Amino acid sequence: MAAALLLGAAVALSGCGRLAEQIDAAESSPLTAPAPLATAPVKTPSPAPVATAPAPSAAPKPTPAPTKAPELSLTQSQQSLPAEVVKACGALLTGTLPERLPAAEAGACVEASMRAGTGAQQTLSTRATGLPAGEHTSVLSTAPEFGLHLRNGEHGVEIIVSGGEGYLLTPEGGTPADAEGGPEERFAAVLVEAASATADPAAVGALLADSGEFLVTPRSERDGMLYTRLSAVSGPELQGVKMATLDIELDELMRPAHLSISGFEHEILSSVEVGFSDWGMPQAITAPALAQLGGLR
């Protein structure tokens, strides 16, 4: 019996020893991490597109109200004006005149009104211009074509424009004007150009159009009559001379009644004063007879 107890104790001790050795071996061996579980790859969903609000468009600009053309304010006598004059002079035929008028409009208006006037008479006072200094008188035709007959009683000089041709007559003889001709013809051409500068509708229109712009005086008085006065802000060039002033007074039908131009060249005053009268009276301008064109002697 005692022997059996000793054997059981020995077995128990040996079992305990092996258990202890196993425990010691487990504690001394490094721990091994468990293998990760096999999982299916996770698909990250693509981000849903962000709905971008459209950029607010600029607020539509309000459509400007159409500019209303100034209403014409025609007097009873102006009712007879030709349509081309009303169109060209519209700014000067309104109830409220502008303070300033573009030179191109002034030129177009006066050119149209002079043509509509068909004919007139002129008195001219000149100093240091292409014309002889002194007093001159002339009759002119503006429609259907331009014609002119100017006379200077003091010098006995006549200048004629007829049928598109110019002529100079003096007590010594006469000659046709030709800017490409000899000395006599070129001299005649200079005088014809000077006489036409304030009489030919096209020349007067170009003279005004070369003047920058005009100040407008609605009620300019001269000799008890009222006119529309245009004063050039920048003087034009006349016969190669830069003019300092240009003033033109228009009657009720926009035809020139008085024209004044002045300037200086080498400190010498050059000036032209022109008066117009008897508008609406056609003038017959005839070329000189061949016998009068014997050349200047």
C-alpha positions in Angstrom: 0.0 0.0 0.0 2.7 2.4 0.9 4.6 1.5 -2.3 1.5 2.3 -4.4 1.1 5.7 -2.7 4.8 6.5 -3.4 4.4 5.5 -7.1 1.3 7.7 -7.5 3.1 10.6 -5.9 6.1 10.1 -8.2 3.9 10.0 -11.3 2.1 13.1 -10.1 5.3 14.9 -9.5 6.7 13.9 -12.9 3.4 15.1 -14.5 3.7 18.3 -12.6 7.3 18.7 -13.8 6.4 18.3 -17.4 3.6 20.8 -17.0 6.0 23.2 -15.5 8.5 22.7 -18.3 5.8 23.3 -20.9 4.7 26.5 -19.2 8.3 27.7 -19.0 8.8 26.9 -22.7 5.7 28.7 -23.7 6.7 31.8 -21.8 10.2 31.8 -23.3 9.1 31.4 -26.9 8.1 34.6 -28.9 4.5 35.2 -29.5 3.4 34.8 -33.1 0.7 37.2 -34.4 -2.3 35.4 -35.8 -2.5 35.4 -39.6 -4.9 38.1 -40.9 -8.2 37.0 -42.1 -8.6 36.9 -45.9 -11.1 39.6 -46.8 -12.3 40.8 -50.3 -10.9 44.2 -51.4 -13.2 47.0 -50.4 -14.1 49.2 -53.4 -14.3 52.8 -52.4 -17.3 54.3 -54.3 -16.4 57.2 -56.6 -17.6 60.4 -55.2 -20.8 61.5 -56.8 -20.3 64.5 -59.0 -21.0 67.7 -57.2 -23.7 69.6 -59.0 -22.2 73.0 -59.7 -24.8 75.7 -59.9 -24.4 77.7 -63.1 -22.6 81.0 -62.6 -25.2 83.7 -62.4 -25.2 85.6 -65.7 -24.9 89.3 -65.6 -28.2 91.0 -65.2 -29.4 92.1 -68.6 -28.8 95.7 -69.2 -32.0 97.6 -69.8 -32.5 98.6 -73.4 -32.0 102.3 -73.7 -35.0 104.2 -74.8 -34.6 105.2 -78.5 -33.4 108.8 -78.8 -36.2 110.9 -80.0 -35.2 113.2 -82.8 -35.9 116.8 -82.0 -39.2 117.9 -83.4 -39.0 120.6 -86.1 -40.5 123.9 -85.3 -41.0 125.5 -88.7 -42.5 128.9 -89.2 -45.1 129.6 -91.9 -42.4 130.8 -94.3 -40.2 127.8 -93.6 -43.0 125.4 -94.6 -41.9 126.0 -98.2 -38.3 124.8 -97.7 -37.2 122.0 -100.0 -36.9 118.6 -98.3 -33.1 118.6 -98.8 -32.8 121.9 -96.9 -35.0 120.7 -94.0 -32.8 117.5 -93.8 -29.5 119.4 -93.9 -30.6 122.2 -91.5 -32.7 120.1 -89.1 -30.6 121.1 -86.1 -31.2 124.8 -86.8 -34.9 124.4 -87.5 -35.9 123.0 -84.1 -37.7 124.9 -81.3 -34.5 124.8 -79.2 -31.3 125.5 -81.1 -28.1 123.8 -80.1 -25.4 125.8 -78.3 -22.8 124.3 -80.7 -23.1 123.0 -84.2 -20.6 120.6 -85.9 -18.9 122.3 -88.8 -19.9 119.6 -91.2 -23.6 120.2 -90.4 -23.2 123.9 -90.8 -21.5 123.5 -94.2 -24.1 121.1 -95.4 -27.0 123.3 -94.3 -25.6 126.5 -95.9 -24.7 124.8 -99.1 -28.2 123.3 -99.4 -29.9 126.6 -98.6 -27.8 128.5 -101.1 -28.7 126.1 -103.9 -32.3 126.4 -103.0 -32.0 130.2 -103.1 -31.3 129.9 -106.9 -29.7 133.4 -107.0 -28.7 136.5 -105.1 -26.7 139.7 -105.1 -23.5 140.4 -103.2 -21.6 143.4 -101.9 -18.0 142.6 -100.9 -15.4 144.6 -99.0 -11.9 143.0 -99.2 -8.5 143.6 -97.8 -5.3 141.7 -98.6 -7.0 138.8 -100.2 -6.9 137.2 -103.7 -9.3 139.9 -104.9 -8.2 143.5 -105.4 -8.6 145.5 -102.2 -11.8 147.6 -102.1 -15.5 147.4 -102.8 -17.1 144.9 -105.2 -20.6 144.0 -106.3 -21.7 140.8 -107.9 -24.7 138.8 -109.0 -24.7 135.0 -108.6 -26.6 132.0 -109.7 -26.6 128.9 -107.5 -28.9 126.6 -109.4 -29.1 124.7 -111.7 -25.4 125.5 -111.8 -23.1 128.1 -110.2 -22.5 131.3 -112.1 -21.0 134.6 -111.0 -20.4 138.1 -112.4 -18.3 140.3 -110.1 -17.4 143.9 -110.8 -15.0 146.3 -109.3 -15.7 149.8 -110.5 -12.5 151.4 -109.1 -10.2 149.1 -110.9 -12.4 148.3 -113.9 -12.1 144.5 -113.2 -14.7 141.9 -113.9 -14.7 138.3 -113.0 -17.1 135.9 -114.7 -17.9 132.3 -114.0 -20.3 130.7 -116.5 -20.8 127.1 -117.8 -18.1 125.9 -115.4 -15.4 128.2 -116.9 -13.9 131.4 -115.4 -12.8 134.6 -117.0 -11.0 137.8 -116.0 -11.7 141.0 -117.8 -9.7 144.2 -117.3 -9.5 147.5 -119.2 -6.4 146.0 -120.9 -8.1 142.9 -122.1 -9.5 139.6 -121.0 -8.3 136.0 -120.5 -9.8 132.7 -119.5 -8.8 131.3 -116.1 -6.5 128.2 -116.2 -4.4 127.1 -113.2 -2.2 125.1 -115.6 -1.8 127.8 -118.2 0.6 130.7 -118.7 1.1 133.7 -116.3 -2.1 135.5 -117.4 -4.3 132.4 -117.2 -2.9 131.5 -113.8 -3.5 135.0 -112.5 -7.0 134.9 -113.7 -7.5 131.5 -112.0 -6.4 133.0 -108.6 -9.0 135.8 -108.9 -11.8 133.5 -110.0 -11.1 131.2 -107.0 -11.1 134.2 -104.6 -14.4 135.5 -106.0 -16.0 132.1 -105.9 -14.9 131.3 -102.3 -17.8 133.3 -100.8 -20.3 132.8 -103.6 -20.2 129.2 -104.9 -22.4 127.0 -102.6 -19.9 124.2 -102.7 -17.0 126.5 -101.8 -18.9 128.2 -99.0 -20.0 124.7 -97.6 -16.3 123.6 -97.7 -15.2 126.8 -96.0 -17.6 126.2 -93.1 -16.8 122.5 -92.9 -13.2 123.4 -92.3 -14.0 125.4 -89.2 -14.1 122.9 -86.3 -17.5 123.7 -84.9 -19.8 126.7 -84.5 -21.2 128.6 -81.5 -24.9 129.3 -82.3 -26.5 132.6 -81.4 -30.3 132.3 -82.1 -31.2 136.0 -82.3 -28.4 138.0 -83.6 -29.5 141.5 -84.6 -28.2 143.5 -87.6 -29.9 146.6 -89.1 -33.1 145.8 -87.1 -33.3 142.3 -88.4 -32.8 139.0 -86.5 -30.6 136.2 -87.8 -29.2 132.9 -86.6 -25.5 133.6 -86.2 -22.8 130.9 -86.4 -19.4 131.8 -85.1 -16.5 129.4 -85.9 -14.5 128.1 -82.9 -11.5 127.5 -85.2 -11.1 129.7 -88.3 -10.8 128.0 -91.7 -8.1 128.5 -94.4 -8.9 130.9 -97.1 -6.6 131.4 -100.1 -3.8 129.7 -98.1 -4.3 132.0 -95.1 -5.3 130.6 -91.8 -8.2 132.8 -90.7 -8.8 133.7 -87.1 -12.5 134.4 -87.3 -15.5 133.3 -89.4 -19.0 134.6 -88.6 -22.0 133.9 -90.8 -25.6 135.1 -90.2 -28.5 133.1 -91.7 -31.9 134.4 -92.6 -35.1 132.5 -91.7 -34.6 130.2 -94.7 -31.0 129.4 -93.6 -29.5 131.4 -96.5 -26.5 133.6 -95.7 -27.3 137.2 -95.1 -23.8 138.3 -94.0 -20.4 136.6 -93.9 -17.3 137.9 -92.2 -13.8 136.3 -92.4 -10.6 137.7 -91.1 -7.1 136.6 -90.2 -3.4 137.6 -90.3 -0.6 136.6 -92.6 2.9 137.9 -91.6 1.1 140.5 -89.4 -1.0 141.7 -92.3 -4.7 141.7 -91.8 -6.6 139.8 -94.5 -10.4 140.2 -94.4 -13.6 139.7 -96.4 -17.0 141.2 -95.6 -19.8 139.9 -97.7 -23.5 141.0 -97.7 -26.1 138.9 -99.5 -29.5 140.2 -100.7 -32.3 139.4 -103.1 -32.2 135.7 -102.6 -34.6 133.8 -104.8 -34.0 135.9 -107.9 -32.4 133.8 -110.6 -29.5 135.5 -112.4 -28.5 134.8 -116.0 -24.7 134.7 -116.2 -23.2 134.7 -119.7 -19.6 134.1 -120.7 -17.8 137.1 -122.3 -17.6 137.3 -126.1 -14.5 136.0 -127.8 -13.7 139.5 -128.8 -13.2 140.4 -125.2 -10.6 137.7 -124.6 -7.6 139.2 -126.4 -5.2 138.6 -123.5 -4.0 141.0 -120.9 -1.8 143.7 -122.2 
